[in-house]
Amino acid sequence: MQKIKHYLNQTVVKIFLLLFVSFLISWVLSGFPFSDQALSQILFLKPFRTSGLLSPYVYSILILLGINVMLSVSLALLNGFCGLFTMGHAGFMAIGAYSSASFIMFAIPSSTPLLLKLIAAVLIGGSMSAIVGFVIGYSSLRLAGDYLGMVTLGFGEIIRIAILNIDAVGGARGMIDIPQFTNLFSVMFVSALIVLIVKRIRESRFGRTMFAIKENEIAAQMMGINPTKIKVQAFVFSSFMAGMAGALFAHSEGYLSTQTFTFVKSFEIIAMNVIGGLGSISGAIVGGALLTVLPEGFRVLQDFTGIDLRMIIYALTITLIMIFLPQGLMGSKNGNVKEFKWLK
Amino acid sequence: MEEFIQHTINGLSLGSIYALVALGYTMVFGVLQLINFAHGDIFMVGSFFGLYAMRFFAPHFQPGPVLAILVMGCAMTASAVLGVLIEHLGYKPMRRAPRINILITAIGISLFLEYGGQLVFGASPQFFPPFFEKTQFHIFDSVTIDSNQISIFLIACLLMTALQFLVFKTQFGRSMRALSHSLDTANLIGINVNQVIRITFMLGSTLAGAAGVLYALAYPKVEPLMGVLPGLKAFVAAVLGGIGNITGAVIGALILGLSETYVAGYISSTYRDALAFIILIIVLLVRPSGLLGKKRIEKV
C-alpha cells in the first residue's frame, strides 16, 4: 500500500514535470515567441482542448484549483508554520488582484507582449500585497491567537471597503474588461513555484525558526530568535504569494467585484488549510483542491434537489472535521503530519 | 445642535441592541475563552422566530404589550434552545482541543446557520410588522423619538439589569464568575462546570434572541445573513469594553452605537461598517485588554 502511494506520488510529479518541460522545449524550439498569437499556438494544452478532452468548464475549474492551492499554501506558511492565526487573507488577494488589474489596464500599453504582461501582473500584485502585508504584520505584532485573527479580519474588511470606495477601479459596480491572459500553464507554473518555495522555506533555518515560535514563543526567544523579525517576514512572504494568486485570479476572470473578497473567502482559505491539516504543505494542496472540486460536485446535487445545499454541506464538513478529525486529512493522531514523499 | 441630539437618540437605541448581543459574546468568552462566532446567527434566528411568532399571534391579539411579551418570549426561548444545542453538539466535544480548532468550529457552525437559514427561511428579506402602534414624540422642534426607540431602550435596560442581578447576586452567578477565573479549579471545588457553561450559553442566546426582535423592530427587514454584521460589531463592542467584562460590554456597545450614527450622520454612511473594524484595530493595538478589562500577564 505504502509502495503504491509512493509510486503514485512519484508519477504525479513526473507527469507534472514532463508537461512543464515539454512546454519549455516547444517554446524554445519555436524560437522564444513573445507574441500572443505564437504563444497561444504552442500552449501545451491545445491538443487536449481541441480533442475535447478538456472542456472549457473543466479548464476553468483547473485554473481555479491552481489559484486556490496557491492561496492555501501561502496561508499554510503563516497559519500552519508560524502559528499566526489570520482571518484576512482575502484582503491580500484583493490587493493583488486590483493592483495588477489596474496596472495592466492603466499603466502599460496594451501592445505589450503577453508574457511580459503576465510577469508584470504577477510581480506587481505580489509586491503591492507584500507591502500591505508588511504594514499589517508589523502593526499587529503585539497580538496573538484570537485577537490577531480578529485584527486581520478587520484589516481585510477595511481593505475591501476602501477598494469599494475607489471609483477608478469601479467601486461597487466592480471592475470590468480586465485583459484575460491567465492560462492553465501560468497558474500551474506559479502554483508549483509557490509549493517549491514554501517547501524550501520550511526546510531552511527560517522555517525551523517559525516552527519554534509556533511551539513556544518565549522559549524561542530564549534561544536567541527575534520573533518580531520572523513574524513580519512570514507576513511579507505569505502576502506576496497571496497577491500573486490574486493577480492570476483577476486576469482569469476578467471581472473583479469586492463581493468576492469578503471574510467568507478568508474563511474558505482557512478551511482549506484545516481540512488538509494545519502545518502540512500537502494538506494545504489537498484541502485547496478538495474545496474547489467538491462544490462543483455538489452542483450536480443541486440540479437534483433544486436547492443550494453546497454551502451547508461545506459548513458541516468544516465543523465535523474539526470535531472528529482535528488533525485534518493529512495529519496523524500523534500530531505529526503526513506529507507526500516529494514534499519531504 | 438638534441634529446632534437626534443622532444621539438614534445611537443610544442602536447601541442598546448591540449591548444585548455583546453581553452574550462577553459571557461566553469569560467562561470558555472562546469567541462564539455563531452568536450573530443566533441573533438572526431569534428575529426569525419573532417573525413567525408574530404571524402566529397577530390575528388573535391587539398590537400592544401582551403581543410584545409573547413575541419576545417565543424568540428568546427558541434562541436559548438553539444556543444550548450548539454548545452541546459543537463546543462540548472540543473542550480540550486547541483554541484555533474551536474557533474554526465556531465559524463552521456560523456558516451552517446562515446557509441553513437560507434554506429554511428563504433567502429574500421579509418584512417584520411592528408590535406597537408606532407613535412619534417631538421633544424639540425637529428632534423626534418614536415609541420603538423607547421600548428598545427600556427592554434592553430591563434585561441588562436582570443579568447584572443574576451574575453578581446569585449562587449561579458566583459559580459563573469562578469559572471565568479557572475552569479546572472551579471543577475541583465542586462546581458542575458543564451545567454552568450550558446555562451561560442559554443566557447569552436568550439576550441575542431578544436583540434580534428589537433589531427587527428598528430595521424591519429580516433575512438569513442579517446577523453577520451586527454580530461582528457587537463583538467589537465587547472587545472595546474589555472582553469578559459585563459592564464593559454595555459601555463599549453604547460607544460603538453612538459613534456609528455620528459617522453615518456627519461623514458618510459608506464608512459606517468600516468604523467598527477601525475601532477594533485601534483598541487591540493600543489597549488590547479594552477599556475596563484587566491586563493578563503571560506566565512562563
Interface residues (C-beta under 8 A of the other chain):
Chain A: F85 S139 S140 R142 L143 G145 D146 Y147 G149 M150 V151 L153 G154 F155 E157 I158 I161 A162 L164 N165 I218 V264 F267 I270 A271 V274 L278 I307 D308 L309 M311 I312 Y314 A315 L316 T317 I318 T319 M322 I323 P326
Chain B: I35 G90 P93 M94 A97 P98 R99 I100 N101 I102 L103 I104 T105 I107 G108 I109 S110 L111 F112 E114 Y115 G116 Q118 L119 L232 F235 V239 T270 Y271 D273 A274 F277 I278 L280 I281 L284 L285 P288 E298 V300
